[in-house]
Amino acid sequence: MITLLEANTPQLMKAFVKFPFELYKNNPYWVPPLIQDELDTFDRSKNPVFANAEAYYYLAQKEGKIVGRIAAIINWEEVNNQGKRKVRFGWWDVVDDIAVTEALLEKVYELGRLNTMDHVEGPMGFSNLDKVGVVTEGFDRIASMITWYNYPYYKEHLEQLGYRKEKEYLESVFSFSNIDIAPYARAATYIKERYGFYCKNFTTTDAILPYIDEMFDLFNKSYARLASFVAINEVQKSFIKEKYIGLVKPEYVKFIFDKNGKMVCFGIVMPSFSEALQKAKGKLFPFGFLHFLKAKKRHNEVLFYLIGIDPDQQNKGVTAIVFEEFHKSFSKHGVQSCIRTPELEENMAIQNIWKNFSPEVFRRRRTYRKSL
C-alpha cells in the first residue's frame, strides 16, 4: 500500500531533500545538491519566488520506507500574466514503480483542479533559473550542479501515464582549446571599431555586483520571446545574487557595452563543480567547502551558465567579442572543454551562437504535458 505524506514539517522537509541521496547512492553520474541550499529554496520566508507562487511537497511511503517525492507548483505570474493555466511538478524522484509515480502525480492534479488549471507540465522548478526536464538520452555522463539527473524509467513512467513531450532541451560539449580564435579576434576588432562596443572584465566579485541588476534586465529582454519564459523580478534578483555569486569566478564574467554605456551582451561561465558536490555529499561544512575552493581554482571544464544578447544587437557579431575574451581567460586557466547547460531546442538564436564550434549533443531532456 502506498501512503502519501505532505512534507510540512522541518523533519519531513529534510526527508524530502535527502530522499535522492538514497535513491542514487553509488550512482557515478548523479550530482547531489547542497542540502541547506535545497531547504532554503523551499522556504517561503527565504525564497522570494513565493510572492508569486505556491508549492506543496509530498513523500510517498511503501512498507514504511520512502519510495518517492514530488513538488506541486503554481507560478501565479505565469498564470495571471501569460494566461497559461498550468500546474507544474518538480523535484520528482521515484523508485521504479509506476504506481508510486501515479500516486504522487495525483497530488499535483488535485492542486491543479482546485485552482481550475487545465494542464500539468514538468518536471520543472519555480522559474527559468531552476532545474528543468527529465533526462531522455545521455545517462552515462555526469550531471551538473544546475541540472537534475534521473534513471531511464522516469521517461517510461510518464509516457505510460499518457504524458506527451512539451519542450526539448539540449546539452552539448565542445573543445574551446581547439578553436582557431584568430577569425574571432579579427571580427572582434572590427566590431568594436564599428559599433563602439567594449568589454568589461573582472578580477573581484565586488566589482561585478553593480552590474548584476542590469544584466538581469537584459536577461529578461533577451529571453522574453520564448514561450516558456517567466521574467525575473526585482526581489528574485537579490536572492539569486546571494545564492550564486560566491560560485562565480570573476574572470569568467563578461559584460559587453555599447558606446553609450548600455549593456548589450553578457556571458557567465562557471567552473564545473560536479565532482566537488559529489565529494561534499550535500554539506559545505566541515570540509565540503574545501572541495569547492579547489574546483574553483583548478579545473579543465566549465559550464556556460548564462548568455544573453540584446535582440536589437543580435546581428552585429557581438559574440565574437565575448568568445575572444573567454578564450583569453580559458587559456590562462587551462580550460579544455565547455559544457552548454540545457537550452531549448527551439531557441535558434542560442543554437546559432555555437554552430561554428562543432558542439556534440551528449544529453537530451524534456518536459512533459498532460491535460487535466
Secondary structure, DSSP 4 states (H G I P E B T S, - for coil): -EEEEE--SHHHHHHHHHHHHHHTTT-TT--PPPHHHHHHHT-TTT-GGGGSEEEEEEEEEETTEEEEEEEEEEEHHHHHHH---EEEEEEEEE-S-HHHHHHHHHHHHHHHHHTT--EEEESB-SSTTS-B-EEEE-TTS---TTS----THHHHHHHHTT-EEEEEEEEEEEESTTS--HHHHHHHHHHHHHH--EEE--SSHHHHGGGHHHHHHHHHHHHTTSTT-----HHHHHHHHHHHGGG--GGGEEEEE-TTS-EEEEEEEEE--HHHHHHHTT--TTTHHHHHHHHHHS-SEEEEEEEEE-GGGTTTTTHHHHHHHHHHHHHHHT--EEEEEEEETT-HHHHHHHGGG--EEEEEEEEEEEE-
